[in-house]
Amino acid sequence: MTGTFARWTGLAVVLALTACGSSPAASPPAPAATATATPAETTSSDSPSAGKPLAGTPFLAEELGDFDEPWAMAFLPGGDALITERGGRLKLRQADGRTIEVGGVPEVVATGQGGLGDVLASPAFATDRTVYLSWAAAGDGGTGAEVGRAVLVRDGDRARLDDLRVIWRQQPKTSGSGHYGHRLTFAPDGSHLFVTSGDRQKMTPAQDRGSTLGKIIRMDPDGSDARIWTLGQRNPLGIAFDAAGNLWSSEMGPQGGDELNLIVEGSNYGWPRVSNGSHYGGGNIPDHAPGDGFEAPKVWWNPSVSPGSLIVYSGAMFPQWDGDAFIGALSGQALIRVDLDGTSAAKADQWDFGDRVREVEQAPDGSIWVLTDGSGGRLLRLTPA
């Protein structure tokens, strides 16, 4: 790591890749993972006292291991966690720190921002052992995001996904390797699955109801009854419910104009017709304005911070932040807290991590876990200093 916790022709290209949160280097598609045990990447007491002060923050940070371009994680009952690596591998980190590679993972297209994406446990995981995955896949016309579900099977030190079925495909598949979105969350009662769908850097499909690009989609847990919930999104890379049942999404804007949005059924969030940012190279986009017919963000950032993940905190370890949003910032190299108050939001803290924060999750004990981006991405456990 650099800094505080050691670690597009021309300028337009560089700016686009940075703000969109692409990894520093693309990697080729990986073969399907084998269901073999791998050496423990860490052994840890998982004790709050094991952390070290993280300068400029109110956290102790404990290093729990490193992963190859980690993208997402999900906790399972008992303290185990599933971690995706963009190249196409799924890891099961056991509560004791040992790590197993999970077999049966789908073939992914790991180029640009594509690859293996989100992972989410079924609300009834304790009885059905079902997990949900998202990934970039090839098809007629190019690539697109897909969502599937499978049963996680454990056999000693081996693990695999059984009966993997695709339940949703981003349509249409198209050229390019950016803005897949594909973050997942369940409604609090477990009745519906929500999927973010990026505009694939095509912009105008975000306003086309005949396309699922640039939308948030709601479906039944088996993928049936999939419908457009909201439209006018650019690249939403975070989605989470708060305790009151409000749905929030963090979204990467263009050159500036990153957003935190309150997601309201049927609303249009404006992209690409309005944005508080600008096109790369400086082209003007009208700002959000009262009466323009679009839903404005509750909070926005300019310059960009590149929000790559989102949780709404509900744990006991940081009671002062109960109900607040935490966002992992990629180009911003930070963990960001947003104060949520009902349907209102206000910027609060932005802690410099000196590294791109790809994922933020809340552990069962209320600690906050983050994954930093890229090859050798660190898994960090944050507890109160």
Secondary structure, DSSP 8 states (H G I E B T S, - for coil): --GGG----THHHHHHHHHTT--SS-----------B---S------GGG-EE-TTSSEEEEEEEEESSEEEEEE-TTS-EEEEETTTEEEEE-TTS-EEEEE-------STT-SEEEEEE-TTHHHH-EEEEEEEEEETTEEEEEEEEEEEEEETTEEEEEEEEEEEE-SS-BSSS---EEEEEE-TTSS-EEEEE--TT--GGGG-TT--TTEEEEE-TTS-S-EEEEE--SEEEEEEE-TTS-EEEEEE-SBS-EEEEEE-TT-B--TTT--SSB-TTS-------TTSSS---SEEESS---EEEEEE---SSSGGGTT-EEEEETTTTEEEEEEEETTEEEEEEEEE-SS-EEEEEE-TTS-EEEEE-STTEEEEEEEE-
